[in-house]
Amino acid sequence: MMKEKEESVYKRDAISYYAQPMINSRYDPVKVRWEDKICQDHYRKMVKRLIKGGEKLRILDLGCGIGYGYHIISNILDKNVPIDANNCKLLDEDDIEYYVGLDINPDLVGIANDRYKDDEKVTILHHDFLRDRYPKRPFNIYFSSGVPFSHLNDDEFSLLLEKIFYHIKSLGISAVLVVDVLGRYSMEWQPQWDEPSWHIYNMSFFSDGNEAEPVYMKFWGEELNNFVIEAAQQAGVKAECFDTFDRSIFIGRHIDTGNFNPNLKKMRSMVNELFYPLQRAPLQEMFMNYTYEDSPEDIRRYYKRITYYWNYALATACSYLGIPTPDWFEVDEAYTIPESLKSDLEHLGPITKDKEIYEHTDDFRADIFEPSLGYLLRNIECNCSEGLGAAHTLISIFEVSP
Ligand SMILES: C[S@@+](CC[C@H](N)C(=O)[O-])C[C@H]1O[C@@H](n2cnc3c(N)ncnc32)[C@H](O)[C@@H]1O
């Protein structure tokens, strides 16, 4: 009997273990090396401000899911670590005093609790961040990731901000607030840019499969920051935005699903191919010549500029490899290439000149050149984002003083 049970457990574990997709998991290179890293670059500034002021991190993660926010913050890299050090993380064990995650979904709370059961700094609570009372502990980071506040309409979001600000006020200590929402002008939903900013995102089906319920989401642009600052004034605290950025401009997940905009190239998959070992990405396919008619002028201008940088970088990479560029692409002197991109491209060039040095690897282009190009393209997004809501996610970080 026991043996039979063991065998079936083994069988089940073996199936889930071996049946994992070889590529294209949720934690694909675009998530880990691009989306998370861009966020962590920004969170580094926020965390350093607190640590420099002698504080330990006390984090409240609103809508924490499986507690990914804890993973993101504890794994921020220190850019200045010497090569001989054993790890390159910014934070030491005791820099985080505690992390409290709140989520309304009991299944996710269960997974998070299981995941962090051996870490005494972590508490995960089944909690509705709009209606339940926050723990009576002081926090210096009110964190969010994965757009939990886009589930709230304006009235609900005001209520949430009021709750957070009263919590900060009642404790009498300053804190930072990270607001992570859906961007209004992501190319993923370009056909919906004209719709009201609170609109139906998808239909969720009840278990009988017959009844469909509309799921509304809120999409934000530059107006986000004033909304938060005004809510702070109303609550009698001061909020100052010290960082705002767009994340996932050309590589959001719905670029590839085409659920909202069927006219886009599957850029996320192609960028993943830059990072996957032993796979060559279709570089010529990665040029973009989308049009942005009927969009607000600043959004159109922004997309045209950043698309040009993207194409210019690809054209330079193609020239290093001796690959022809698409006929329609031309160098346009009207655009000034940013210094950061110029410098990244200058570093990419010598890699191809020295390719014999990498003979010990398997495929120079797939394993050495393309990942470097991937980081370079990521850095365009990282360095040129303007916080317009012109990407999947818009993130703003505020200093809040009671
Ligand atoms: C897309 S997930 C992001 C999860 C996590 N922060 C991450 O980055 O992976 C959004 C989360 O917000 C949670 N959520 C939505 N409304 C909530 C509420 N009123 N109170 C607490 N959690 C909520 C959902 O259950 C979900 O886990």
The ligand as a Gaussian input file, in Angstrom:
#p B3LYP/6-31G(d) Opt

LIG

0 1
 C       -1.280000      40.653000     -10.694000
 S       -1.256000      40.284000      -9.018000
 C        0.336000      40.843000      -8.483000
 C        0.867000      40.000000      -7.366000
 C        2.252000      40.388000      -6.843000
 N        2.280000      41.696000      -6.288000
 C        3.296000      40.235000      -7.931000
 O        3.956000      41.223000      -8.271000
 O        3.495000      39.115000      -8.410000
 C       -2.358000      41.437000      -8.235000
 C       -2.715000      40.968000      -6.821000
 O       -3.549000      41.943000      -6.178000
 C       -4.425000      41.233000      -5.327000
 N       -5.565000      42.101000      -4.960000
 C       -6.465000      42.676000      -5.802000
 N       -7.360000      43.384000      -5.087000
 C       -7.009000      43.261000      -3.773000
 C       -7.545000      43.756000      -2.546000
 N       -8.645000      44.535000      -2.537000
 N       -6.915000      43.466000      -1.393000
 C       -5.808000      42.683000      -1.401000
 N       -5.270000      42.160000      -2.525000
 C       -5.860000      42.454000      -3.689000
 C       -4.820000      40.023000      -6.154000
 O       -5.364000      38.972000      -5.377000
 C       -3.482000      39.667000      -6.815000
 O       -2.758000      38.711000      -6.096000

